[in-house]
Amino acid sequence: MWPQKSNPDVGIFIKEQVDSLKKKYPELLFDTYIIKGSEGKLNYLKSIFDLRKLLKQKLYNIVHIHYGLSAMFLLFLGKKLLSKSSFMLTLHGSDIMPQAGKYLQQKISLMASKRSDMVIAVSYSMQGILQRNNIKHENIPCGVDTVVFDIHNHDRAGLNNKNIVVFPSRPGNKVKNYSLFLGVMDIVSKTFKNLQVETIENMNRQEVAELLNRAKCLVMTSISEGSPQVVKEALMTGLPVVSVNVGEVNKILKGLPNCYISKHYNSDEIAGYVNVILNTDINRSELRNTFMRKGYDQSSICKKIYCIYKNLAKTKAEQMTNT
């Protein structure tokens, strides 16, 4: 999970987290190994050999892995290599949750979690699985860049007279449930003739921020999610969100003005909430400010990550001293 030229939005929030950690804590030194899983699953197998070789050649205090399948190499490390570094795995949702239907991937993610010193779950929805398997973990979502996703972008982008509704992914991603979204838009279009649907795909961060600022509403219909980044980015721009009850969205939206959770995967129910938003004069500053108090900004999240790094490094140093 790392942005590529061919797909600049994949894993961009991980890069942003690393960049923020570097800036906030300059004593941290990073090497990055990128597994290009989108270019072929064989790259995950290749990473087993590459990372074994790398860990033999260089001592790392912390090895922070994002996405369960990327941690497959842990299953092939002996006790000596496992004992040299502290391994921290961040799970993002579809890698561990059965709703995604990726059963082999879920199994690998679970096995890799058991070999990690710490697991980060980006949403509380994963905690049940981790607790049942006695896996040490903490819940820390990915943070949002409050500079890029700012209400000032809304002022610069300007609004037109169209009711822009955003689908937060590419239509071909089956987990995002585009068919339900289209059903919702079909109902909404009967009331709002000037409806315009936009999807988020192949955009850089500034383009995403501009779209969210021009839009009137974001609608999430996903079958499976963790702590969806795009929902938090939308809220940082003061954009109202309507979503099914998936992943951590209910927790994210709780207490926020002009945001709604649909109890069912029902197009009429979701469309009803969208109609309410499109008929409301939204105070975007109020929505952003209320969301900011929830602590999803990048700085707050990086502080939590940094504390875990320090604790893991301290524990490992004590273990090495006692052996």
C-alpha positions as a Python dict, from the first residue, in 0.01 Angstrom:
ca = {
    (1, 'M'): (0, 0, 0),
    (2, 'W'): (196, 292, -137),
    (3, 'P'): (114, 542, -415),
    (4, 'Q'): (244, 458, -761),
    (5, 'K'): (248, 664, -1080),
    (6, 'S'): (-13, 432, -1229),
    (7, 'N'): (-231, 453, -916),
    (8, 'P'): (-141, 762, -711),
    (9, 'D'): (-423, 730, -458),
    (10, 'V'): (-348, 377, -333),
    (11, 'G'): (-199, 392, 16),
    (12, 'I'): (-142, 768, -3),
    (13, 'F'): (-254, 802, 360),
    (14, 'I'): (29, 570, 466),
    (15, 'K'): (285, 787, 287),
    (16, 'E'): (130, 1093, 450),
    (17, 'Q'): (164, 928, 791),
    (18, 'V'): (531, 850, 728),
    (19, 'D'): (598, 1203, 600),
    (20, 'S'): (427, 1350, 906),
    (21, 'L'): (625, 1128, 1144),
    (22, 'K'): (951, 1235, 975),
    (23, 'K'): (861, 1600, 1011),
    (24, 'K'): (728, 1582, 1366),
    (25, 'Y'): (996, 1346, 1501),
    (26, 'P'): (1320, 1404, 1303),
    (27, 'E'): (1508, 1150, 1518),
    (28, 'L'): (1314, 877, 1338),
    (29, 'L'): (1498, 735, 1036),
    (30, 'F'): (1294, 546, 778),
    (31, 'D'): (1369, 295, 504),
    (32, 'T'): (1071, 206, 285),
    (33, 'Y'): (1017, -126, 111),
    (34, 'I'): (726, -118, -132),
    (35, 'I'): (538, -433, -232),
    (36, 'K'): (362, -362, -560),
    (37, 'G'): (72, -597, -495),
    (38, 'S'): (-152, -424, -748),
    (39, 'E'): (92, -529, -1022),
    (40, 'G'): (69, -897, -927),
    (41, 'K'): (35, -1118, -621),
    (42, 'L'): (373, -1277, -697),
    (43, 'N'): (529, -959, -562),
    (44, 'Y'): (415, -1064, -215),
    (45, 'L'): (608, -1391, -258),
    (46, 'K'): (910, -1199, -384),
    (47, 'S'): (898, -981, -73),
    (48, 'I'): (956, -1286, 149),
    (49, 'F'): (1306, -1331, 8),
    (50, 'D'): (1382, -958, -25),
    (51, 'L'): (1286, -876, 333),
    (52, 'R'): (1463, -1177, 482),
    (53, 'K'): (1780, -1062, 307),
    (54, 'L'): (1730, -700, 416),
    (55, 'L'): (1672, -794, 782),
    (56, 'K'): (1985, -1007, 783),
    (57, 'Q'): (2193, -720, 647),
    (58, 'K'): (2062, -434, 860),
    (59, 'L'): (1935, -395, 1214),
    (60, 'Y'): (1602, -213, 1252),
    (61, 'N'): (1452, -116, 1586),
    (62, 'I'): (1102, -117, 1441),
    (63, 'V'): (960, -280, 1130),
    (64, 'H'): (618, -122, 1070),
    (65, 'I'): (410, -316, 817),
    (66, 'H'): (90, -189, 661),
    (67, 'Y'): (-173, -440, 542),
    (68, 'G'): (-190, -801, 652),
    (69, 'L'): (-79, -963, 327),
    (70, 'S'): (235, -747, 329),
    (71, 'A'): (330, -917, 656),
    (72, 'M'): (336, -1263, 500),
    (73, 'F'): (718, -1262, 522),
    (74, 'L'): (687, -1289, 902),
    (75, 'L'): (567, -1646, 859),
    (76, 'F'): (904, -1734, 707),
    (77, 'L'): (1135, -1568, 960),
    (78, 'G'): (1317, -1780, 1214),
    (79, 'K'): (1339, -1696, 1584),
    (80, 'K'): (1675, -1521, 1539),
    (81, 'L'): (1544, -1265, 1289),
    (82, 'L'): (1216, -1223, 1475),
    (83, 'S'): (1406, -1144, 1793),
    (84, 'K'): (1631, -876, 1634),
    (85, 'S'): (1356, -619, 1567),
    (86, 'S'): (1013, -523, 1693),
    (87, 'F'): (743, -593, 1435),
    (88, 'M'): (434, -374, 1423),
    (89, 'L'): (147, -453, 1185),
    (90, 'T'): (-133, -214, 1090),
    (91, 'L'): (-448, -386, 966),
    (92, 'H'): (-673, -183, 739),
    (93, 'G'): (-1000, -377, 727),
    (94, 'S'): (-1035, -583, 411),
    (95, 'D'): (-719, -775, 503),
    (96, 'I'): (-873, -918, 823),
    (97, 'M'): (-1252, -875, 809),
    (98, 'P'): (-1452, -1173, 676),
    (99, 'Q'): (-1708, -941, 510),
    (100, 'A'): (-1451, -867, 239),
    (101, 'G'): (-1464, -1233, 132),
    (102, 'K'): (-1085, -1264, 105),
    (103, 'Y'): (-1058, -1577, 318),
    (104, 'L'): (-699, -1679, 235),
    (105, 'Q'): (-582, -1322, 290),
    (106, 'Q'): (-769, -1309, 620),
    (107, 'K'): (-597, -1629, 732),
    (108, 'I'): (-251, -1497, 639),
    (109, 'S'): (-322, -1165, 814),
    (110, 'L'): (-429, -1346, 1130),
    (111, 'M'): (-119, -1569, 1131),
    (112, 'A'): (107, -1267, 1072),
    (113, 'S'): (-67, -1078, 1352),
    (114, 'K'): (22, -1355, 1595),
    (115, 'R'): (390, -1315, 1505),
    (116, 'S'): (384, -935, 1550),
    (117, 'D'): (487, -754, 1866),
    (118, 'M'): (202, -506, 1823),
    (119, 'V'): (-100, -488, 1594),
    (120, 'I'): (-276, -164, 1510),
    (121, 'A'): (-643, -195, 1413),
    (122, 'V'): (-764, 112, 1227),
    (123, 'S'): (-1121, 47, 1344),
    (124, 'Y'): (-1293, -105, 1646),
    (125, 'S'): (-1476, -349, 1416),
    (126, 'M'): (-1156, -558, 1400),
    (127, 'Q'): (-1117, -590, 1776),
    (128, 'G'): (-1343, -892, 1811),
    (129, 'I'): (-1125, -1103, 1582),
    (130, 'L'): (-804, -988, 1750),
    (131, 'Q'): (-937, -1040, 2103),
    (132, 'R'): (-1062, -1391, 2026),
    (133, 'N'): (-712, -1480, 1910),
    (134, 'N'): (-541, -1313, 2210),
    (135, 'I'): (-349, -1072, 1985),
    (136, 'K'): (-200, -763, 2147),
    (137, 'H'): (-342, -461, 1970),
    (138, 'E'): (-448, -99, 1986),
    (139, 'N'): (-709, 93, 1790),
    (140, 'I'): (-551, 384, 1600),
    (141, 'P'): (-706, 510, 1275),
    (142, 'C'): (-502, 678, 1004),
    (143, 'G'): (-492, 1056, 1038),
    (144, 'V'): (-597, 1329, 798),
    (145, 'D'): (-380, 1607, 657),
    (146, 'T'): (-561, 1915, 787),
    (147, 'V'): (-368, 2149, 555),
    (148, 'V'): (-469, 1981, 228),
    (149, 'F'): (-818, 1897, 348),
    (150, 'D'): (-916, 2239, 473),
    (151, 'I'): (-1223, 2452, 439),
    (152, 'H'): (-1007, 2720, 274),
    (153, 'N'): (-990, 2492, -30),
    (154, 'H'): (-1368, 2513, -36),
    (155, 'D'): (-1348, 2890, -66),
    (156, 'R'): (-1098, 2870, -352),
    (157, 'A'): (-1275, 2595, -542),
    (158, 'G'): (-1602, 2786, -559),
    (159, 'L'): (-1944, 2630, -588),
    (160, 'N'): (-2174, 2601, -886),
    (161, 'N'): (-2546, 2540, -893),
    (162, 'K'): (-2512, 2165, -933),
    (163, 'N'): (-2574, 1916, -656),
    (164, 'I'): (-2253, 1712, -669),
    (165, 'V'): (-2267, 1380, -485),
    (166, 'V'): (-1944, 1185, -444),
    (167, 'F'): (-1894, 809, -462),
    (168, 'P'): (-1572, 753, -265),
    (169, 'S'): (-1394, 502, -490),
    (170, 'R'): (-1378, 362, -840),
    (171, 'P'): (-1701, 195, -958),
    (172, 'G'): (-1523, -132, -1038),
    (173, 'N'): (-1429, -197, -676),
    (174, 'K'): (-1695, -452, -578),
    (175, 'V'): (-1646, -405, -203),
    (176, 'K'): (-1754, -39, -240),
    (177, 'N'): (-2098, -149, -370),
    (178, 'Y'): (-2144, 94, -657),
    (179, 'S'): (-2469, -74, -766),
    (180, 'L'): (-2641, 34, -443),
    (181, 'F'): (-2501, 387, -485),
    (182, 'L'): (-2650, 406, -836),
    (183, 'G'): (-2986, 294, -697),
    (184, 'V'): (-2969, 576, -444),
    (185, 'M'): (-2882, 831, -710),
    (186, 'D'): (-3169, 714, -929),
    (187, 'I'): (-3414, 796, -647),
    (188, 'V'): (-3247, 1129, -558),
    (189, 'S'): (-3246, 1240, -924),
    (190, 'K'): (-3626, 1232, -926),
    (191, 'T'): (-3622, 1521, -677),
    (192, 'F'): (-3304, 1701, -785),
    (193, 'K'): (-3275, 1734, -1162),
    (194, 'N'): (-2937, 1907, -1142),
    (195, 'L'): (-2770, 1608, -974),
    (196, 'Q'): (-2410, 1535, -1070),
    (197, 'V'): (-2228, 1215, -966),
    (198, 'E'): (-1850, 1217, -923),
    (199, 'T'): (-1624, 924, -837),
    (200, 'I'): (-1284, 934, -670),
    (201, 'E'): (-1024, 758, -882),
    (202, 'N'): (-682, 845, -1026),
    (203, 'M'): (-671, 1178, -844),
    (204, 'N'): (-393, 1346, -650),
    (205, 'R'): (-460, 1485, -303),
    (206, 'Q'): (-530, 1839, -419),
    (207, 'E'): (-779, 1715, -678),
    (208, 'V'): (-960, 1504, -418),
    (209, 'A'): (-973, 1799, -177),
    (210, 'E'): (-1109, 2028, -451),
    (211, 'L'): (-1380, 1776, -542),
    (212, 'L'): (-1485, 1730, -180),
    (213, 'N'): (-1506, 2105, -141),
    (214, 'R'): (-1724, 2148, -452),
    (215, 'A'): (-1955, 1861, -354),
    (216, 'K'): (-2275, 1875, -150),
    (217, 'C'): (-2261, 1524, -9),
    (218, 'L'): (-2054, 1204, 4),
    (219, 'V'): (-2236, 869, 6),
    (220, 'M'): (-2071, 545, 124),
    (221, 'T'): (-2240, 213, 47),
    (222, 'S'): (-1949, -25, 111),
    (223, 'I'): (-1987, -389, 212),
    (224, 'S'): (-1667, -377, 416),
    (225, 'E'): (-1451, -94, 556),
    (226, 'G'): (-1205, -27, 833),
    (227, 'S'): (-1179, 340, 923),
    (228, 'P'): (-1240, 487, 576),
    (229, 'Q'): (-997, 767, 509),
    (230, 'V'): (-1211, 940, 251),
    (231, 'V'): (-1492, 989, 502),
    (232, 'K'): (-1255, 1167, 742),
    (233, 'E'): (-1112, 1375, 457),
    (234, 'A'): (-1462, 1479, 353),
    (235, 'L'): (-1546, 1586, 707),
    (236, 'M'): (-1226, 1791, 728),
    (237, 'T'): (-1359, 1993, 434),
    (238, 'G'): (-1697, 2027, 605),
    (239, 'L'): (-1870, 1792, 358),
    (240, 'P'): (-2173, 1604, 497),
    (241, 'V'): (-2161, 1224, 477),
    (242, 'V'): (-2433, 962, 442),
    (243, 'S'): (-2316, 604, 498),
    (244, 'V'): (-2432, 255, 570),
    (245, 'N'): (-2325, 124, 909),
    (246, 'V'): (-1990, -23, 808),
    (247, 'G'): (-1650, -35, 978),
    (248, 'E'): (-1590, 261, 1208),
    (249, 'V'): (-1811, 505, 1019),
    (250, 'N'): (-2078, 511, 1292),
    (251, 'K'): (-1814, 613, 1548),
    (252, 'I'): (-1668, 875, 1313),
    (253, 'L'): (-2004, 1037, 1235),
    (254, 'K'): (-2153, 1019, 1584),
    (255, 'G'): (-2250, 1363, 1710),
    (256, 'L'): (-2169, 1543, 1383),
    (257, 'P'): (-2426, 1781, 1234),
    (258, 'N'): (-2587, 1695, 899),
    (259, 'C'): (-2434, 1346, 877),
    (260, 'Y'): (-2640, 1029, 874),
    (261, 'I'): (-2602, 652, 918),
    (262, 'S'): (-2843, 425, 734),
    (263, 'K'): (-2934, 119, 943),
    (264, 'H'): (-2995, -87, 631),
    (265, 'Y'): (-2850, -134, 283),
    (266, 'N'): (-3168, 21, 150),
    (267, 'S'): (-3164, 269, -138),
    (268, 'D'): (-3483, 448, -28),
    (269, 'E'): (-3352, 502, 325),
    (270, 'I'): (-3013, 628, 207),
    (271, 'A'): (-3173, 851, -59),
    (272, 'G'): (-3396, 1005, 206),
    (273, 'Y'): (-3091, 1121, 402),
    (274, 'V'): (-2925, 1256, 86),
    (275, 'N'): (-3239, 1454, 3),
    (276, 'V'): (-3235, 1609, 351),
    (277, 'I'): (-2874, 1724, 305),
    (278, 'L'): (-2935, 1865, -43),
    (279, 'N'): (-3229, 2061, 97),
    (280, 'T'): (-3024, 2203, 387),
    (281, 'D'): (-2801, 2508, 399),
    (282, 'I'): (-2491, 2342, 546),
    (283, 'N'): (-2258, 2525, 784),
    (284, 'R'): (-1936, 2357, 672),
    (285, 'S'): (-1721, 2534, 931),
    (286, 'E'): (-1937, 2398, 1212),
    (287, 'L'): (-1910, 2044, 1075),
    (288, 'R'): (-1531, 2064, 1035),
    (289, 'N'): (-1474, 2216, 1378),
    (290, 'T'): (-1692, 1955, 1549),
    (291, 'F'): (-1506, 1675, 1369),
    (292, 'M'): (-1165, 1823, 1456),
    (293, 'R'): (-1241, 1772, 1824),
    (294, 'K'): (-1253, 1397, 1769),
    (295, 'G'): (-873, 1382, 1720),
    (296, 'Y'): (-846, 1234, 1371),
    (297, 'D'): (-593, 1494, 1259),
    (298, 'Q'): (-254, 1366, 1143),
    (299, 'S'): (-61, 1527, 1428),
    (300, 'S'): (-267, 1358, 1700),
    (301, 'I'): (-246, 1018, 1531),
    (302, 'C'): (130, 1041, 1477),
    (303, 'K'): (182, 1118, 1845),
    (304, 'K'): (11, 787, 1930),
    (305, 'I'): (221, 597, 1674),
    (306, 'Y'): (540, 755, 1806),
    (307, 'C'): (459, 650, 2163),
    (308, 'I'): (417, 290, 2047),
    (309, 'Y'): (749, 304, 1862),
    (310, 'K'): (922, 424, 2180),
    (311, 'N'): (761, 155, 2396),
    (312, 'L'): (844, -123, 2150),
    (313, 'A'): (1207, -8, 2119),
    (314, 'K'): (1240, 14, 2498),
    (315, 'T'): (1094, -334, 2549),
    (316, 'K'): (1321, -483, 2284),
    (317, 'A'): (1628, -318, 2438),
    (318, 'E'): (1537, -465, 2777),
    (319, 'Q'): (1490, -810, 2624),
    (320, 'M'): (1831, -791, 2455),
    (321, 'T'): (1994, -684, 2784),
    (322, 'N'): (1842, -979, 2970),
    (323, 'T'): (1951, -1243, 2716),
}
